[in-house]
Amino acid sequence: MTAGVGLAVQARLNGELGSRVGDGIAATLASTVVGLVLLLLVVPLHPAGRRGLRLMRAAVRDGDLRWWHLAGGVCGALFVAGQGISVGAVGVAVFTVAVVGGSAVGGLVVDRFAIGPGGRRCITVARAAGAVACVVAVAVAGHGAWGGSGTVVVVLPVLAGAAVAVQSALNGRLGVIAGSPWPATLVNFAVAATSLAGVLTVRAVSGWSSPVRLPAEPLLYLAGVIGVGVIAVATIAVRHLGVLVFGLAGVAGQLLGAVVLDAFTPGREPSVATFAGIVITFLALALATHPRFRRPEPGHAPTES
C-alpha cells in the first residue's frame, strides 16, 4: 500500500512538472535523471550492489538473461511519460484507475506466460474477472474524459499500466539474478533515462521540439526519488505475489493517495464517476484474491496461495 501511495504522489509531481515545462517527455527525463543519479551514488559503492551488477552481467553473457530482460526501463519511461502528459488533463484519480485497468490485464498475461520470476500463475475465473472488472472501472472513472483529445489522455495511462506489469515482471527477474533489488532498479532507471533521451534527441533533430525551461522548485523532482523506492519494492514483491496480485494490492494505496491529492490540491476534483470506478476496482481486488474462486486451469497445480 505504501508503494501505491508513492505512485499517486509521483503522478501528481510528474503531472505538475509536465504542466510547468510544457513537455511531458522532457519533464519525465528530468525526474528520471534525479533517481538515476541517486542510484549511481549509492549502488556501486555498496558491496551487494557491485556483486549484483556482476551477477547480472554474467547472466547476460551466459544467456541466462536475454537482452530484452533489461528493457523494463523502457516500460517505466512510458509510464512516467504518461504521468507527465495525462495527469494534468484527467486528474490523479482517473489516471490511477486507468493505470490499474491496464496493469490488471497486463498482469494477467504476464503471469500466464511466466515472464516474471514467480513462474506461471494460472488464469482462474477470479483472476480473469478481476482484470475485466478493472477495465470496467476505467470506463466508468474516465466518463467525461472520453471523446476527442480526452480519449488519448485516458488511453495513454491504460497502455502505461500494461507497461508497468511488464516492467515489474522484468525487474523482478533481474532482482532474483542480482540477489538484491537495487542493481535491478539501477538498470531500470539507466534504460529509462536512455530511452527518454533518445526520444528527445530524435524530436530535436526532426525539429519537432523547442527548448524547455525547467522550474527551480526542488520538490517537483522528488518523483524520481519516489520512483526508486516503488521500483525496488515491486522488484521484491512480484516474485512472491505475481504481477497481477501485486498490481491490484497496490491499488488501495494508489487510490487513497490519488483521491486525497485530487480533493485537497488545485486541479481536477474527483467526480462521482471516479468514486464509482474506485469502488469497482476494490471489488476487483477482492474478487481476484478471494480463496473461494482460486481454481487453476485443468492439468495445472495452483501456484498462488
C-alpha positions, 0 to 999 in steps of 0.5 A: 500500500505504501508503494501505491501511495508513492505512485499517486504522489509521483503522478501528481509531481510528474503531472505538475512538472509536465504542466510547468515545462510544457513537455511531458517527455522532457519533464519525465527525463528530468525526474528520471535523471534525479533517481538515476543519479541517486542510484549511481551514488549509492549502488556501486559503492555498496558491496551487494550492489557491485556483486549484483551488477556482476551477477547480472552481467554474467547472466547476460553473457551466459544467456541466462538473461536475454537482452530484452530482460533489461528493457523494463526501463523502457516500460517505466519511461512510458509510464512516467511519460504518461504521468507527465502528459495525462495527469494534468488533463484527467486528474490523479484519480482517473489516471490511477484507475486507468493505470490499474485497468491496464496493469490488471490485464497486463498482469494477467498475461504476464503471469500466464506466460511466466515472464516474471520470476514467480513462474506461471500463475494460472488464469482462474475465473477470479483472476480473469474477472478481476482484470475485466472488472478493472477495465470496467472501472476505467470506463466508468472513472474516465466518463467525461474524459472520453471523446476527442483529445480526452480519449488519448489522455485516458488511453495513454495511462491504460497502455502505461499500466500494461507497461508497468506489469511488464516492467515489474515482471522484468525487474523482478527477474533481474532482482532474483539474478542480482540477489538484491533489488537495487542493481535491478532498479539501477538498470531500470532507471539507466534504460529509462533515462536512455530511452527518454533521451533518445526520444528527445534527441530524435524530436530535436533533430526532426525539429519537432521540439523547442527548448524547455525551461525547467522550474527551480522548485526542488520538490517537483523532482522528488518523483524520481526519488519516489520512483526508486523506492516503488521500483525496488519494492515491486522488484521484491514483491512480484516474485512472491505475489505475481504481477497481477496480485501485486498490481491490484494490492497496490491499488488501495494505496494508489487510490487513497493517495490519488483521491486525497491529492485530487480533493485537497490540491488545485486541479481536477476534483474527483467526480462521482464517476471516479468514486464509482470506478474506485469502488469497482476496482476494490471489488476487483481486488477482492474478487481476484484474491478471494480463496473461494474462486482460486481454481487453476486451469485443468492439468495445472497445480495452483501456484498462488496461495 
